[in-house]
Amino acid sequence: MKISKRAIRRHHYERLKKKRQNYWRGILSAERVGFVVNTPHPCSCYLCGNPRKHFGELTIQEIRQNKKEASQCAGCLPLRKVGDYQDVTQ
């Protein structure tokens, strides 16, 4: 028997509610737990946010990808830099 997508989605929503009850340094109300399920980070300040946005640095994922590309094919392709990415806001 196939489980419906709605049932899976509800299951994961309830699972995350139980897991994230103690997020943000304390026990949260039922309303706040529902918010945390969809938004685990409370903000996008320079501590929580994307380093490219705040400091002009590559993200951890981009650094890992550059290392992987360099190890697989030494000298084949130049490594990506911060300026190589298109700005989606323009």
Buried (B, 14 or more C-beta within 10 A) or exposed (E): EEEEEEEEEEEEEEEBBEEBBEBEEEEBEEEBBBBBBEEEEEEEEEEEEEBEEEEEEBEEEBBEBBEEBEEEEEEEEEEBEEEEEEEEEE
